[in-house]
Amino acid sequence: MFGVFKKKEKEMDSENLIEIDIDNGVDCLCDFTYNFYWSHKGEEMELTDKIPNTSYSFQDIVEHLKQGHPIKINGNVGHRLCSSMGVDLAYFGGTGSAIDVGDVFINGDVASRMGISMRKGNIYVSGKVTDPIGNLVEVKSDVKGYRRFISITEFLMDKPKNIKLIGANLSGKKLEIEDGLSRDTVGARLNGDFEITITDADLSTGILMKKGIVRVIGNCGKNTATLLNGGVVIIEGNCNDFTATEMKKGILIVNGNAGKFLAHDKLSGKIYAKEGSALYPTKEHKLNQEDKNILQEYKFNPAGFVKFE
C-alpha cells in the first residue's frame, strides 16, 4: 500500500486503493471500452470476466476508477492499458463526455497502445513503456520512482496545474511533441483551438476530434481521421488504409498517398490528397477555387492534389 510521500509529492489515497498482482501480459486493464466491446459483442471478453490471478473483474477496476479512486497493478501489463480512460462512453449508457478518474500505477512494464483515445487521468509507470503509445504526453512525475503520462487532450483543454512537459513544448496554443515515440489516436476528442505537431503517428490520428489541428510530419498508420468530427488533420507523408472511415466533418490533407479503402462510410468533410483509392460512392474530383484556397491556407501548393468526395 502507498504511504504519504514528501510534501512536494502526491499524497496517495491508500484507504481507497485497489492493489492487484497479475501474471505477465494481461491486456485491456483499466480499459473503458473493454477491447471495443461494441465490435466483438463479448466474444473476446466480458465486462464481468475476472482478471487472471485476482478476485476483481475488468469492470470492477474501471468502475473503481470512475469513482475517483486509484489502482495499483504489480506486474508487466499487456496492450491497450487505460483505453478511452476518462470518457463516460455513450455505448454503455453514458453521456459521451469527459469524466474525472482515479490514478493508475503500474509496478512493471507496459506493452503497446497504452492510453489510446484517453481523455483524462494519470498513468504512472515504474518500468518500460513500449510504443506506439496512445493520446499521451509525458510530464514531470510527482511520485518518486514513476514516470507520469497524461492525455494530450486533457493537457490542452483542461490546463492542469503544475505540469512540466517532457519531450514536448507548448508555445501559445501550439504543442510540439519531439520525444521520438510513435503514437495512436493523437488529438482524440480534441475540441479546442489548438495545434498538435508530431513526427510519427500510427493508428487513428485525429479520431473523434471536433476542433483543432493535428499535423504529422511523417507518415501515418491505418484509420487516419476515422470518425473525424471537425478540425483539421494534416499528414505530410502517406497514410495506410481505411483513411477517413466514417468521417463526419472537418478537413483532411494528405501530402502523399491516402491509401486504399479511403472514405469508407464517410458522411461529410473535405479530403485532399495526392493519391488514394476511395470506396464508392466517394470519387476523385479536380480542385475548384475554394479547394485551392483551403490548401493554400494550410501552406500547401495545390498542384498535384485531388479532392475525394
LINUR-V198577 format. One record per pair of residues at least 4 apart in sequence whose ideal C-beta (glycine too) atoms are under 6 Angstrom apart, sorted by sequence separation. I is the first residue (numbers start at 1). J is the second residue. D is the distance in whole Angstrom. If there is no record, write none. Layout:
BEGIN
((I | J | D) (I | J | D))
END
This chain:
BEGIN
((5 | 9 | 3) (22 | 26 | 5) (40 | 44 | 4) (42 | 46 | 5) (45 | 49 | 5) (56 | 60 | 4) (59 | 63 | 6) (77 | 81 | 5) (90 | 94 | 6) (106 | 110 | 6) (110 | 114 | 5) (125 | 129 | 6) (150 | 154 | 6) (153 | 157 | 6) (154 | 158 | 5) (201 | 205 | 5) (216 | 220 | 6) (220 | 224 | 5) (235 | 239 | 6) (239 | 243 | 5) (254 | 258 | 4) (258 | 262 | 5) (278 | 282 | 4) (287 | 291 | 4) (51 | 56 | 5) (56 | 61 | 6) (64 | 69 | 5) (89 | 94 | 5) (141 | 146 | 5) (150 | 155 | 6) (170 | 175 | 5) (287 | 292 | 5) (295 | 300 | 4) (88 | 94 | 3) (90 | 96 | 4) (141 | 147 | 6) (4 | 11 | 5) (28 | 35 | 5) (50 | 57 | 6) (88 | 95 | 5) (141 | 148 | 4) (169 | 176 | 5) (295 | 302 | 5) (206 | 214 | 5) (225 | 233 | 5) (244 | 252 | 6) (35 | 44 | 5) (48 | 57 | 5) (49 | 58 | 6) (88 | 97 | 6) (139 | 148 | 5) (168 | 177 | 4) (187 | 196 | 5) (205 | 214 | 6) (2 | 12 | 4) (35 | 45 | 6) (61 | 71 | 5) (292 | 302 | 4) (48 | 59 | 6) (88 | 99 | 5) (138 | 149 | 5) (139 | 150 | 6) (167 | 178 | 6) (2 | 14 | 5) (47 | 59 | 4) (86 | 98 | 6) (167 | 179 | 3) (186 | 198 | 6) (1 | 14 | 5) (34 | 47 | 6) (136 | 149 | 4) (262 | 276 | 5) (86 | 101 | 5) (110 | 125 | 6) (137 | 152 | 5) (186 | 201 | 5) (201 | 216 | 5) (205 | 220 | 5) (220 | 235 | 5) (224 | 239 | 5) (239 | 254 | 6) (243 | 258 | 5) (258 | 273 | 4) (262 | 277 | 6) (263 | 278 | 5) (264 | 279 | 5) (287 | 302 | 6) (85 | 101 | 6) (118 | 134 | 6) (135 | 151 | 6) (243 | 259 | 5) (262 | 278 | 4) (266 | 282 | 6) (291 | 307 | 5) (118 | 135 | 5) (135 | 152 | 5) (260 | 277 | 5) (109 | 127 | 4) (112 | 130 | 5) (116 | 134 | 4) (117 | 135 | 6) (137 | 155 | 6) (182 | 200 | 5) (183 | 201 | 6) (184 | 202 | 5) (194 | 212 | 5) (195 | 213 | 4) (196 | 214 | 5) (197 | 215 | 5) (198 | 216 | 6) (199 | 217 | 5) (200 | 218 | 5) (203 | 221 | 5) (219 | 237 | 4) (222 | 240 | 4) (238 | 256 | 4) (241 | 259 | 4) (256 | 274 | 6) (257 | 275 | 4) (258 | 276 | 3) (261 | 279 | 6) (101 | 120 | 6) (103 | 122 | 5) (104 | 123 | 5) (105 | 124 | 5) (106 | 125 | 5) (107 | 126 | 5) (108 | 127 | 5) (109 | 128 | 4) (110 | 129 | 5) (111 | 130 | 5) (114 | 133 | 5) (115 | 134 | 4) (124 | 143 | 6) (126 | 145 | 6) (184 | 203 | 4) (185 | 204 | 5) (186 | 205 | 5) (187 | 206 | 5) (188 | 207 | 5) (189 | 208 | 5) (190 | 209 | 5) (191 | 210 | 4) (192 | 211 | 6) (199 | 218 | 5) (201 | 220 | 5) (202 | 221 | 4) (203 | 222 | 6) (204 | 223 | 4) (205 | 224 | 5) (206 | 225 | 5) (207 | 226 | 5) (208 | 227 | 5) (209 | 228 | 6) (210 | 229 | 5) (211 | 230 | 5) (212 | 231 | 5) (213 | 232 | 5) (214 | 233 | 5) (215 | 234 | 4) (216 | 235 | 5) (217 | 236 | 5) (218 | 237 | 5) (219 | 238 | 5) (220 | 239 | 5) (221 | 240 | 5) (222 | 241 | 6) (223 | 242 | 5) (224 | 243 | 5) (225 | 244 | 5) (226 | 245 | 5) (227 | 246 | 5) (228 | 247 | 5) (229 | 248 | 5) (230 | 249 | 5) (231 | 250 | 5) (232 | 251 | 5) (233 | 252 | 5) (234 | 253 | 5) (235 | 254 | 5) (236 | 255 | 5) (237 | 256 | 5) (238 | 257 | 4) (239 | 258 | 5) (240 | 259 | 5) (241 | 260 | 5) (242 | 261 | 5) (243 | 262 | 5) (244 | 263 | 5) (245 | 264 | 5) (246 | 265 | 5) (247 | 266 | 5) (248 | 267 | 5) (249 | 268 | 5) (250 | 269 | 5) (251 | 270 | 5) (252 | 271 | 5) (253 | 272 | 5) (254 | 273 | 4) (263 | 282 | 4) (101 | 121 | 4) (112 | 132 | 6) (114 | 134 | 6) (126 | 146 | 5) (182 | 202 | 5) (184 | 204 | 6) (188 | 208 | 6) (191 | 211 | 5) (192 | 212 | 6) (203 | 223 | 6) (207 | 227 | 5) (210 | 230 | 4) (211 | 231 | 5) (222 | 242 | 5) (230 | 250 | 5) (239 | 259 | 5) (241 | 261 | 5) (249 | 269 | 5) (287 | 307 | 6) (98 | 119 | 5) (115 | 136 | 4) (173 | 194 | 5) (174 | 195 | 5) (175 | 196 | 5) (176 | 197 | 5) (177 | 198 | 5) (82 | 104 | 6) (98 | 120 | 5) (124 | 146 | 4) (125 | 147 | 5) (185 | 207 | 5) (187 | 209 | 5) (190 | 212 | 4) (204 | 226 | 5) (206 | 228 | 5) (209 | 231 | 5) (223 | 245 | 6) (225 | 247 | 6) (228 | 250 | 5) (244 | 266 | 6) (247 | 269 | 5) (284 | 306 | 5) (285 | 307 | 5) (124 | 148 | 6) (139 | 163 | 5) (140 | 164 | 4) (284 | 308 | 6) (26 | 52 | 6) (122 | 148 | 6) (123 | 149 | 5) (139 | 165 | 6) (282 | 308 | 5) (187 | 214 | 4) (206 | 233 | 4) (225 | 252 | 5) (244 | 271 | 6) (122 | 150 | 6) (138 | 166 | 4) (186 | 214 | 6) (23 | 52 | 5) (77 | 106 | 6) (81 | 110 | 6) (138 | 167 | 6) (23 | 53 | 5) (32 | 62 | 6) (274 | 304 | 5) (278 | 308 | 5) (22 | 53 | 6) (30 | 61 | 6) (120 | 151 | 6) (137 | 168 | 5) (68 | 100 | 6) (70 | 102 | 5) (76 | 108 | 4) (79 | 111 | 5) (87 | 119 | 5) (119 | 151 | 5) (69 | 102 | 4) (70 | 103 | 5) (71 | 104 | 5) (72 | 105 | 4) (73 | 106 | 5) (74 | 107 | 5) (75 | 108 | 5) (76 | 109 | 4) (77 | 110 | 5) (78 | 111 | 5) (79 | 112 | 6) (80 | 113 | 5) (81 | 114 | 5) (82 | 115 | 5) (83 | 116 | 5) (84 | 117 | 5) (85 | 118 | 5) (86 | 119 | 4) (118 | 151 | 5) (272 | 305 | 5) (20 | 54 | 5) (68 | 102 | 5) (79 | 113 | 5) (86 | 120 | 3) (119 | 153 | 6) (120 | 154 | 5) (86 | 121 | 5) (157 | 192 | 5) (272 | 307 | 6) (65 | 101 | 5) (82 | 118 | 6) (85 | 121 | 5) (153 | 189 | 5) (65 | 102 | 5) (153 | 190 | 5) (271 | 308 | 4) (156 | 194 | 5) (82 | 123 | 6) (263 | 308 | 6) (18 | 64 | 5) (29 | 77 | 5) (133 | 181 | 6) (31 | 80 | 5) (33 | 83 | 5) (131 | 181 | 4) (132 | 182 | 4) (133 | 183 | 6) (134 | 184 | 5) (135 | 185 | 5) (27 | 78 | 4) (33 | 84 | 5) (131 | 182 | 5) (132 | 183 | 6) (134 | 185 | 5) (24 | 76 | 5) (26 | 78 | 5) (27 | 79 | 5) (28 | 80 | 5) (29 | 81 | 5) (30 | 82 | 5) (31 | 83 | 4) (32 | 84 | 4) (132 | 184 | 5) (16 | 69 | 4) (17 | 70 | 5) (18 | 71 | 5) (19 | 72 | 4) (20 | 73 | 6) (21 | 74 | 5) (22 | 75 | 4) (25 | 78 | 4) (27 | 80 | 6) (32 | 85 | 6) (38 | 91 | 5) (135 | 188 | 4) (17 | 72 | 6) (32 | 87 | 6) (13 | 70 | 6) (32 | 89 | 6) (116 | 184 | 5) (117 | 185 | 5) (116 | 185 | 5) (119 | 189 | 5) (132 | 202 | 4) (113 | 184 | 6) (117 | 188 | 4) (30 | 104 | 5) (10 | 142 | 5) (9 | 142 | 5) (10 | 143 | 5) (9 | 143 | 6))
END
